[in-house]
């Protein structure tokens, strides 16, 4: 309340010029120097709805693309530890009024997507537009941390549980150019009104009431389509990031009804997916999962953007998730559990890889379709003829599919030692 020139105010004015947004260090002592994460993995860790990030290191003020008004304050945490740089942003957005679904009174959760452009005034929300503000500010944070700390751009990962898992699906899966792989624990895969209605999670922040098909986002598409993971997977032509998921059938927060269609869409699209489910509730799902499933939290970080990988489909040992009714299908089960690989050779003239399958109780032989994803050098044209040799079997001929993708069906894995797969071009 008292201004003292040279103490708590300037003695003279300073010129104001436009400049780039710059995070402000918030902790005692100096920040890690630029380049402190050189060559390290970059991991985006998204918190759940009830979670907060204590002692966040950075504060910045976003531009108009990142919030309902210019200059909204955003905090995030960056920790350099071991071989990785861990980023933990916050999903909270302060809206200048009390909110019925508020976090801390006048703040809302956006489920890592965004919210209505008129969120500050409940009466104007019907004239507003659901906008992906949270995704935009996360993209800015990822870019700044990557450039400032000089992380390895081929080893970016995203994971989260509950609302954090929801963001891993809706945000992480949409950025195959950024993320090498994803891990989502009890996520909403599609926002619909099936079961207990996961779409209700978007109502408070995005619309203020039931969301109809004519409610469109700033991207010009219906919000329910934009947040429908099953629809996205079916329509995507990209090599999506490998996705590891854990669900519980009795999860009241995450309706089971959406999950089997999503699993099947990933399988039909031959995208990389590993799933485990049990009869657990929201806080207990996966608690008693086998050790090899719990190891997925580390396994997903073996992927790289500059390295190809196999996507598995129609695996013989996979269980049946049922029709969406929590009582239908295998109550405890998995898809593509235990599948892995080693010794990739991705060269202009040939491709080779050893396919592995192992977990306690697995009965051999296991059969699975293998689709090569993120191929680096062994690029093929649609319809190109190829020679394939599986283990010691005689070579067989196949043709590359649309976009030149290669799928080898029903590969038999006879033992824990795996099977070697070799592919060559056929000289014309």
Secondary structure, DSSP 8 states (H G I E B T S, - for coil): ----BTTTB-SS-----------EE-SSS----TTTTTT-EEEEEE--TT----S--EEEE--GGGSSSTT-EEEEEEEEETTEEEEEE---EE-SS--TT-SSSSEE--TTT-EETTTT-GGGGGGS-EE-HHHHHHHHHHHHHHHHHT--TT-EEEEEETHHHHHHHHTGGG-TTT-SEEEEES--SB--SSTT-TTHHHIIIIISS---TT-BBTTSSBHHHHTBHHHHHHH--S---EEEEEEETT-SSS-GGGHHHHHHHHHHTT--EEEEEES--TTTTTTT--HHHHTHHHHGGG--TTS-EEEEES-TT-----SS-TTSS-SSEEESTTEEEEEEEE-SSEEEEEEEE--TT--S-EEEEEEEES-SS----TT-EEEEEETTS--EEEE--GGG--EEEEEEE-STT-EEEEEEE---
